[in-house]
Amino acid sequence: MKNLYATFILGLLIPLLSAAQNNYKPGYLILLKGDTLHGFINCKAWNRNPKEFTFKDSLNDSKPKNFSASNARAIVIPGYKIYNRFVVDISQDEVNEGSISPVLNTKHITDTVFLDLIDSGKNVTLYQYTDKIKERFFINEKNAQPVELILHVYPDPDHFSELRRQEIYKRQLQHLAAKYLAQFQQVVNEAQGVAYKKEDIENIVFEINGADKATTFTMTKTYKARSFAGFGLSALAVHDFGTDDYLPLLPNKYPDTKTQQAVSGEINLGEDIFFSQKEKSLILRLELHAAYSGNSTITDNESGILLEQYHTLAVSFNPQLLFNIYNSGSAKVYFGAGGQLFFLGGAKVSFIQQDYYDLNPPAYYAINFTFTTRADIILNNKFDIYAGYNPVSPPGQQQNTLTAFRVGINYLFGVK
């Protein structure tokens, strides 16, 4: 069964991984001369603002073109990203505690970069820029170059072990609120306590733009979620029910016990929570399973053969983290792991030789826990083909040992 599981996963991944992480989405480029090129842009899970973009006129092109700030003014991937080219002053000081300069560092460099558009409204526009040093935010008014929202972190000269924060960005936001809003005091007060985080600054910018949803490019949330339901096949083995007074000839364990797994249907219900709605690179999956198990154990010992059959309804709660390893737009591949809490209920039937009628029955625990691994292929953001394996969990004082193999399909509802 393990070899079957590995073969299934390998067969799914080989044709997909051959594309080497390409994820072309429809989009267009605006060149420095003003010309517009429509085609497909390779979208990646960028941790830093990209310096170069790969472009194809059609998906069948074998030789993609590369565009950078030297020849492109804007890159637009509808529903995903918009990058605009600017010449800006970029601060160079660290803000992480383990990397900050021993003194206040206000140095900056002037560079031509692509800024990630976060919000665009009737008064101001918010951008994001991240490089190997830190994450920064830029803001601009109409017909003006973006300026950085400034944050400096440095050691207190009187108490070197303590840090000071020069939060100039708060005054910048307050100035813009007073400039554009007739009733600005509430926003000014909110800006005084705003953290240097995307969601917090975005909320202030949204207010500066008059809280006008029609003219705001996007108001991103921390996460969004989708529901799913599906069915599949499950091979659940519940085994090692032995107690010290059961089968006295082998008081500790059953070294010659063999467990036969029974394949049965399962149904699934759950919710996916996205840490990043646009990229979906990490998903928290909360899943409920229900499956029938009818497996057997066969024990061969010095006195003969003992056959036991177990019939149980297995209901489980399975929280998992899914990591995206491949994304082609129409197909996404995830690997995941988590924990599964089983609730076992139903009847157990044992068939034993005449000599064993006076023995105590084996232990049977209704609540059990095991670890889970899985692989998923999501097609067109609608169908989730999955395969999962629960490695043998060591028996605890109040649980059985469990193994399980699962394959099936879920239908995904809600956001794409």
C-alpha positions as CSV (number, residue, x, y, z in Angstrom):
1,M,0.0,0.0,0.0
2,K,2.9,2.4,0.8
3,N,4.4,1.7,-2.7
4,L,0.9,2.3,-4.2
5,Y,0.7,5.7,-2.4
6,A,4.2,6.7,-3.5
7,T,3.5,5.7,-7.1
8,F,0.2,7.7,-7.1
9,I,1.9,10.8,-5.9
10,L,4.8,10.5,-8.3
11,G,2.5,10.0,-11.2
12,L,0.7,13.2,-10.4
13,L,3.7,15.3,-9.9
14,I,6.0,14.4,-12.8
15,P,4.0,16.1,-15.5
16,L,3.4,19.2,-13.4
17,L,6.9,19.7,-12.0
18,S,8.4,19.5,-15.5
19,A,7.1,23.0,-16.0
20,A,9.7,24.2,-13.4
21,Q,7.4,26.5,-11.4
22,N,6.1,28.5,-14.4
23,N,2.9,30.3,-13.6
24,Y,1.9,32.4,-16.6
25,K,-1.2,34.6,-16.2
26,P,-2.9,36.9,-18.7
27,G,-1.6,40.5,-18.4
28,Y,0.1,43.3,-20.2
29,L,3.1,45.5,-20.1
30,I,3.4,49.3,-20.8
31,L,6.7,50.1,-22.3
32,L,8.7,53.3,-21.6
33,K,7.7,54.6,-25.0
34,G,4.0,54.1,-24.1
35,D,3.4,51.0,-26.2
36,T,1.3,48.2,-24.7
37,L,2.0,44.5,-25.1
38,H,-0.7,42.0,-24.2
39,G,0.2,38.4,-23.4
40,F,1.1,36.3,-20.5
41,I,3.4,37.1,-17.5
42,N,5.1,34.6,-15.3
43,C,3.8,35.2,-11.8
44,K,5.9,33.8,-8.9
45,A,5.4,34.0,-5.1
46,W,7.7,37.0,-4.9
47,N,9.2,37.6,-1.5
48,R,10.9,40.7,-2.8
49,N,9.9,43.2,-5.5
50,P,11.0,41.7,-8.8
51,K,13.5,43.4,-10.9
52,E,12.6,41.5,-14.1
53,F,9.5,39.9,-15.6
54,T,9.2,37.1,-18.0
55,F,6.7,37.6,-20.8
56,K,5.1,35.5,-23.6
57,D,3.0,36.7,-26.5
58,S,1.2,33.3,-26.2
59,L,1.5,30.3,-23.9
60,N,3.0,28.2,-26.7
61,D,6.0,30.5,-27.2
62,S,9.2,28.5,-26.5
63,K,11.3,31.6,-26.0
64,P,9.9,34.1,-23.5
65,K,11.0,37.7,-23.3
66,N,12.4,39.5,-20.3
67,F,11.5,43.0,-19.3
68,S,13.0,45.2,-16.6
69,A,12.9,48.9,-15.4
70,S,15.2,49.7,-18.4
71,N,12.4,49.1,-20.9
72,A,9.0,48.7,-19.0
73,R,6.9,51.4,-17.2
74,A,4.2,49.2,-15.7
75,I,3.3,45.5,-15.4
76,V,-0.3,44.7,-14.9
77,I,-1.6,41.2,-14.0
78,P,-5.4,41.6,-13.5
79,G,-6.6,40.3,-10.2
80,Y,-3.1,39.6,-9.0
81,K,-0.5,42.4,-9.1
82,I,0.2,45.8,-10.5
83,Y,3.8,47.1,-10.6
84,N,4.7,50.6,-11.5
85,R,8.2,51.9,-12.3
86,F,9.6,54.9,-10.3
87,V,12.8,56.6,-9.5
88,V,12.7,56.9,-5.7
89,D,14.8,57.4,-2.6
90,I,15.1,54.2,-0.6
91,S,16.2,54.0,3.1
92,Q,19.0,51.6,3.9
93,D,18.8,51.1,7.7
94,E,17.7,47.8,9.2
95,V,14.7,47.6,11.5
96,N,15.1,44.0,12.8
97,E,16.5,43.9,16.3
98,G,19.3,41.6,15.5
99,S,20.6,43.7,12.5
100,I,20.1,47.3,13.4
101,S,22.9,49.8,13.1
102,P,24.6,50.9,16.4
103,V,23.6,54.5,15.6
104,L,20.7,56.2,13.8
105,N,21.2,55.6,10.1
106,T,19.3,58.0,7.8
107,K,21.2,57.1,4.6
108,H,19.3,56.4,1.4
109,I,20.0,55.5,-2.2
110,T,18.2,56.7,-5.3
111,D,17.2,53.8,-7.6
112,T,14.8,52.9,-10.4
113,V,12.5,50.1,-9.1
114,F,9.1,48.5,-9.5
115,L,6.7,49.4,-6.7
116,D,3.8,47.0,-5.8
117,L,0.5,48.9,-6.0
118,I,-1.5,48.3,-2.8
119,D,-4.3,51.0,-2.9
120,S,-5.1,53.7,-5.4
121,G,-7.7,56.3,-4.5
122,K,-8.8,59.8,-5.4
123,N,-6.3,61.5,-3.1
124,V,-3.2,59.3,-2.6
125,T,-1.8,56.0,-3.7
126,L,0.0,53.4,-1.5
127,Y,2.8,51.2,-2.7
128,Q,5.0,48.5,-1.2
129,Y,8.7,47.8,-1.8
130,T,10.6,44.9,-0.2
131,D,14.3,44.0,-0.8
132,K,16.9,42.0,1.2
133,I,17.1,44.8,3.8
134,K,13.4,45.3,4.8
135,E,9.9,46.0,3.8
136,R,8.9,49.7,3.1
137,F,5.8,51.6,2.1
138,F,5.7,54.5,-0.4
139,I,2.9,57.0,-0.8
140,N,2.2,59.6,-3.5
141,E,-0.3,62.3,-4.3
142,K,-1.6,62.9,-7.7
143,N,1.1,63.9,-10.3
144,A,3.9,63.5,-7.7
145,Q,6.7,61.0,-7.2
146,P,6.2,58.4,-4.4
147,V,8.0,59.1,-1.1
148,E,8.9,56.5,1.5
149,L,6.9,56.3,4.7
150,I,9.9,56.5,7.1
151,L,10.6,54.3,10.1
152,H,14.0,54.2,11.8
153,V,14.9,51.9,14.6
154,Y,18.2,52.5,16.5
155,P,19.7,51.9,20.0
156,D,19.0,54.4,22.7
157,P,22.3,56.3,23.2
158,D,21.7,56.5,27.0
159,H,20.6,52.9,27.4
160,F,22.2,50.9,24.6
161,S,20.2,47.7,25.3
162,E,17.0,49.6,24.6
163,L,15.7,50.6,21.1
164,R,14.2,53.8,19.9
165,R,11.7,54.1,17.0
166,Q,11.6,57.3,14.9
167,E,8.1,56.9,13.5
168,I,8.1,59.7,10.9
169,Y,5.5,57.8,8.8
170,K,2.8,58.7,11.4
171,R,3.3,62.4,10.9
172,Q,3.3,61.9,7.1
173,L,-0.1,60.1,7.2
174,Q,-1.5,62.7,9.6
175,H,-0.4,65.6,7.3
176,L,-2.2,63.9,4.4
177,A,-5.3,63.4,6.4
178,A,-5.4,67.0,7.4
179,K,-4.8,68.1,3.8
180,Y,-7.6,66.1,2.2
181,L,-10.3,65.5,4.8
182,A,-12.6,68.2,6.2
183,Q,-13.2,66.0,9.3
184,F,-9.7,64.8,9.8
185,Q,-9.3,64.6,13.6
186,Q,-10.4,61.0,14.0
187,V,-8.1,59.8,11.2
188,V,-5.2,61.8,12.7
189,N,-5.8,60.1,16.1
190,E,-5.9,56.7,14.4
191,A,-2.6,57.4,12.5
192,Q,-0.9,58.1,15.9
193,G,-1.3,54.5,16.9
194,V,-0.9,52.8,13.5
195,A,1.8,50.1,13.2
196,Y,4.2,49.9,10.3
197,K,2.2,47.0,8.8
198,K,0.5,46.7,5.4
199,E,-3.1,46.2,6.8
200,D,-2.8,49.0,9.3
201,I,-1.3,51.6,6.9
202,E,-3.8,50.5,4.2
203,N,-6.7,51.2,6.5
204,I,-5.5,54.8,7.1
205,V,-4.9,55.4,3.4
206,F,-8.4,54.1,2.7
207,E,-9.7,56.8,5.1
208,I,-7.6,59.5,3.5
209,N,-9.2,58.6,0.2
210,G,-12.6,59.3,1.7
211,A,-13.4,55.6,2.4
212,D,-14.6,55.4,-1.2
213,K,-14.7,51.8,-2.1
214,A,-15.5,52.6,-5.7
215,T,-12.2,54.3,-6.3
216,T,-10.0,52.1,-4.1
217,F,-8.0,49.5,-5.9
218,T,-8.2,46.9,-3.2
219,M,-8.8,46.6,0.5
220,T,-7.1,43.3,1.3
221,K,-8.0,41.4,4.4
222,T,-5.7,39.3,6.5
223,Y,-7.2,36.2,5.0
224,K,-10.2,34.8,3.2
225,A,-11.6,31.3,3.3
226,R,-13.4,28.8,1.2
227,S,-15.5,25.7,2.0
228,F,-15.2,22.3,0.4
229,A,-17.0,18.9,0.4
230,G,-16.0,15.6,-1.1
231,F,-15.8,11.9,-1.0
232,G,-13.1,9.2,-1.4
233,L,-11.8,5.9,-0.3
234,S,-10.2,5.2,3.0
235,A,-8.2,2.2,4.2
236,L,-8.2,2.5,8.0
237,A,-6.4,-0.1,10.2
238,V,-7.1,0.0,13.9
239,H,-4.8,-2.5,15.6
240,D,-2.7,-3.5,18.6
241,F,-5.6,-3.8,21.0
242,G,-3.6,-6.1,23.3
243,T,-3.6,-5.9,27.1
244,D,-1.2,-7.7,29.5
245,D,-3.9,-10.2,30.6
246,Y,-5.0,-11.0,27.1
247,L,-3.3,-14.0,25.5
248,P,-1.1,-14.9,28.5
249,L,1.4,-16.8,26.4
250,L,2.4,-13.4,24.9
251,P,1.9,-11.0,27.8
252,N,3.6,-7.9,26.3
253,K,2.9,-7.6,22.5
254,Y,1.7,-9.6,19.5
255,P,4.9,-10.0,17.5
256,D,3.1,-12.2,14.9
257,T,0.0,-10.1,14.6
258,K,-1.1,-9.1,11.1
259,T,-3.6,-6.4,10.4
260,Q,-5.8,-6.5,7.3
261,Q,-7.0,-3.1,6.2
262,A,-10.6,-2.8,4.9
263,V,-11.3,-0.2,2.1
264,S,-14.4,1.8,2.6
265,G,-15.9,5.1,1.5
266,E,-15.4,8.4,3.3
267,I,-17.0,11.8,3.2
268,N,-15.2,15.1,3.9
269,L,-16.3,18.6,4.9
270,G,-14.1,21.5,5.7
271,E,-12.8,25.0,5.4
272,D,-9.6,26.4,3.9
273,I,-8.1,29.6,5.4
274,F,-5.7,31.6,3.3
275,F,-2.8,33.5,4.9
276,S,-2.3,35.2,1.5
277,Q,-5.5,35.5,-0.6
278,K,-3.6,36.5,-3.8
279,E,-0.9,33.9,-3.7
280,K,-2.4,31.1,-1.6
281,S,1.1,29.8,-0.8
282,L,0.1,28.6,2.7
283,I,-3.3,27.3,3.7
284,L,-4.7,26.3,7.0
285,R,-7.1,23.4,6.3
286,L,-9.7,22.4,8.9
287,E,-11.3,19.1,7.8
288,L,-13.9,16.7,9.1
289,H,-14.0,13.0,7.9
290,A,-16.4,10.2,8.4
291,A,-15.6,6.7,7.3
292,Y,-16.6,3.1,8.1
293,S,-13.8,0.7,9.2
294,G,-14.1,-3.1,9.1
295,N,-10.6,-4.4,9.5
296,S,-9.3,-7.7,10.9
297,T,-6.3,-8.8,13.0
298,I,-4.9,-12.3,12.7
299,T,-2.6,-13.5,15.6
300,D,-0.5,-16.6,15.1
301,N,0.9,-17.9,18.4
302,E,2.0,-21.2,20.0
303,S,-1.6,-22.2,20.9
304,G,-3.2,-21.5,17.5
305,I,-4.6,-18.7,15.4
306,L,-6.8,-15.9,16.8
307,L,-9.0,-14.0,14.4
308,E,-10.6,-10.7,15.5
309,Q,-12.8,-8.4,13.4
310,Y,-13.6,-4.8,14.3
311,H,-16.5,-2.8,12.9
312,T,-16.5,0.9,13.7
313,L,-17.6,4.3,12.5
314,A,-14.5,6.6,12.4
315,V,-15.2,10.3,12.7
316,S,-12.2,12.6,12.8
317,F,-11.1,16.2,13.0
318,N,-8.0,17.0,10.9
319,P,-6.3,20.4,11.1
320,Q,-3.4,20.7,8.5
321,L,-1.0,23.1,6.9
322,L,-0.8,22.9,3.1
323,F,2.3,24.4,1.4
324,N,2.2,25.3,-2.3
325,I,5.1,23.8,-4.3
326,Y,3.8,24.3,-7.8
327,N,1.4,26.8,-9.5
328,S,0.5,27.0,-13.1
329,G,-2.6,29.0,-12.8
330,S,-5.0,26.2,-13.8
331,A,-3.2,23.6,-11.6
332,K,-1.7,23.9,-8.1
333,V,0.2,21.3,-6.1
334,Y,0.3,21.3,-2.3
335,F,2.1,19.1,0.2
336,G,0.7,19.1,3.8
337,A,0.9,17.7,7.3
338,G,-1.1,17.9,10.4
339,G,-2.7,16.0,13.2
340,Q,-5.9,13.9,13.2
341,L,-8.2,13.2,16.2
342,F,-10.3,10.1,15.7
343,F,-13.5,9.3,17.5
344,L,-14.3,5.5,17.0
345,G,-17.7,4.1,17.7
346,G,-19.5,0.9,16.9
347,A,-19.4,-2.8,17.6
348,K,-16.4,-5.1,17.9
349,V,-16.8,-8.8,17.1
350,S,-14.1,-11.4,18.0
351,F,-13.8,-15.0,16.8
352,I,-11.5,-17.1,19.0
353,Q,-10.8,-20.7,19.7
354,Q,-12.6,-22.6,22.4
355,D,-9.6,-22.4,24.8
356,Y,-9.8,-18.6,24.8
357,Y,-13.4,-18.0,25.9
358,D,-12.3,-17.2,29.5
359,L,-9.9,-14.5,28.5
360,N,-10.5,-10.8,29.0
361,P,-11.4,-8.9,25.8
362,P,-8.8,-6.6,24.2
363,A,-8.6,-2.9,25.1
364,Y,-10.6,-0.6,22.9
365,Y,-10.3,3.2,23.1
366,A,-12.8,5.5,21.5
367,I,-10.5,8.6,21.2
368,N,-7.3,8.3,19.3
369,F,-4.7,10.7,17.8
370,T,-2.3,10.3,14.8
371,F,-0.3,12.4,12.5
372,T,-1.2,13.0,8.8
373,T,0.6,13.7,5.5
374,R,-1.0,14.5,2.2
375,A,-0.6,15.7,-1.3
376,D,-3.2,17.7,-3.3
377,I,-3.6,18.8,-6.9
378,I,-6.2,21.6,-7.3
379,L,-7.6,22.1,-10.8
380,N,-9.1,25.3,-12.0
381,N,-9.7,26.4,-8.3
382,K,-12.7,24.0,-8.2
383,F,-11.5,20.4,-7.9
384,D,-9.1,19.1,-5.3
385,I,-7.7,15.6,-6.0
386,Y,-6.0,14.3,-2.8
387,A,-4.0,11.4,-1.5
388,G,-3.1,11.0,2.2
389,Y,-1.2,8.7,4.5
390,N,-1.2,8.4,8.3
391,P,2.0,6.8,9.4
392,V,1.7,4.2,12.3
393,S,1.1,6.1,15.5
394,P,2.7,4.7,18.6
395,P,0.1,3.4,21.1
396,G,-0.4,5.5,24.1
397,Q,-1.8,4.5,27.4
398,Q,-5.3,5.4,26.3
399,Q,-5.2,4.9,22.5
400,N,-4.8,2.3,19.8
401,T,-2.4,2.4,17.0
402,L,-3.7,3.6,13.7
403,T,-2.7,3.7,10.0
404,A,-4.7,5.0,7.1
405,F,-4.5,5.6,3.4
406,R,-6.9,8.0,1.7
407,V,-7.6,9.1,-1.9
408,G,-10.5,11.1,-3.2
409,I,-11.8,14.4,-4.6
410,N,-13.2,17.6,-3.0
411,Y,-15.3,20.3,-4.7
412,L,-14.2,23.8,-3.6
413,F,-16.7,26.5,-3.0
414,G,-16.3,30.3,-2.4
415,V,-13.3,32.4,-3.3
416,K,-10.9,31.5,-6.1
